[in-house]
Amino acid sequence: MEFFETARCINSYVKSIYKYNTTDDSINLSLEELIQKGGDCRDWSNFYETAFNRFGYNTQRVRLHVEDNVYHVFVVASNDEGYVFVDQTKIFEFRYG
């Protein structure tokens, strides 16, 4: 499967199990806990980062300051074809060239 198809497949899976639930950032949820309880942007970013890394793609976690002690987190994954931003249930694709 090519990079963008893989990214859309991972995103489709997340959409099928997605639940938003604010969680304690000191706790790393297992996939089962994420499916059962849901998670926040950090938890979903952890899932995306792990999934893309398992397929051998490069990832970069982006952490944006929102307000005092509040951050938003999303992941950028890439290879030689381009890159995607994955933010909870949304995906944005960018092709090189």
HUHU-V413846 format. One record per pair of residues at least 24 apart in sequence whose ideal C-beta (glycine too) atoms are under 6 Angstrom apart, sorted by sequence separation. I is the first residue (numbers start at 1). J is the second residue. D is the distance in Angstrom with one decimal. If there is no record, write none. Layout:
i: {I/I}
j: {J/J}
d: {D/D}
//
This chain:
i: {52/49/48/45/45/45/41/42/41/48/10/44/6/18/15/3/7/3/11/4}
j: {77/75/75/73/74/75/72/73/73/86/51/88/55/89/89/79/84/81/91/93}
d: {4.1/5.1/4.5/4.6/5.9/4.9/5.5/4.8/4.8/4.8/4.9/5.0/5.7/5.3/5.1/4.8/4.5/4.7/4.4/5.7}
//
